[in-house]
Amino acid sequence: MSEKKVLIIDDDQTFANVMKDGLESVGFKAAVAFDALQGVMQAHSARPDVILLDFSMPAGGGANAYERLRASTATGRIPVVFTTASAVDEVKSQIRAGPRTYFLKKPVSLNQVRSVLLQVLGLPLDPTNPTPAPREAPPPVPDGKPAAEAGRPAVPDPVVDAPSGRASITLPPLPAAAPAPAPAPAAAASAPAAVEAAAPPPLPDAPPLPSIPNFANRASSPQIEVASPSLRSVFVAPEPPPPAVPAPVAGAASPAPEPSSDAGRGHEFEVRVLYGDTDKMGVIYYANYLKYFEQGRVELMRSIGIRYRDLETERKIFLPVVETRCVYKAPARYDELLIVRTRLARLGQASVVFSYEIVNRDAGGRLVASGSTRHAVVDDSWSPIGIPDDLRRHLEPHVNR
């Protein structure tokens, strides 16, 4: 099988990275994106053969990414497989699905995802048979046995929704302790091909990419309530301090992380450059620096006691990116160790600015890139709001001055 390109857009970094490694181990070429903006940008630049799109990214990210993809002539005909823990009918009711749109119920295993991708792409399940699966009915199983009894997992045919002409694939999760299937007979090697409706009409040109809102990745941690009743479930305990530092007193203000001598107030973490983060020239693809920025600001907010996820779900406060800047100083390559330093640069009336520095630890601390992002503060109807007083009081001590 020639390497087919799969783009995974999912804010669950653990799921996305595990699925990426798994798909690459079975012959696909995979890339990941952790939010709607990054996913649409990568889809335009990499032109994948199929997209795995998480529907339940915060602030409607999955639905927004799908609309952007379908609105462009460059990406409008790429098959999109929604992965969702919600009911498939509920997802269908919230998007304008068309041909080449499929639905896969979470949780899913690597084998399930692989089987679905092979069906969507019209490829055989047996890698030794290079002939794509036919579009007609699948070959009969010997002795009239169902597929599950013939030594290969039973994969249901795609369901075609007649009124819209869209196809969908819904698979139940595999049992946790299911025994390995016996080798498949030659006559049953090919899985049924995915059903596709007629080609859609020509699509309009894509709107400018800078207008796509960014939704920061939301990492999860145990929720801890604090004394202030107006901030319950929003402010969380900071990361544990080093053993040499006494534990904070209950009810006391959350301490800022201990800065390094050259980092100032802020947060820093190390990240190893993955092979999938590099481009054909062997250096980090330029858009991936925005991913490091995003990870940096999420961890900075967490370290001072605030979780993005809780701001959105509990207080309906969102921080979409409205402006970003990145200056590239030097290349970084596969397996090098980077340090990402993030600072809270400025608080406006209804905006927040973060600044970033990325240095290459393996190159003696050489500066690789620097930049900033400016975020509007909006409510769930996307109307600008001022930074609430209690949130401002919590953030101000951590502004880098």
Order of alpha helices (4+ residues) and beta strands (2+ residues): beta-alpha-beta-alpha-beta-alpha-beta-alpha-beta-alpha-beta-beta-beta-alpha-alpha-beta-beta-beta-beta-alpha
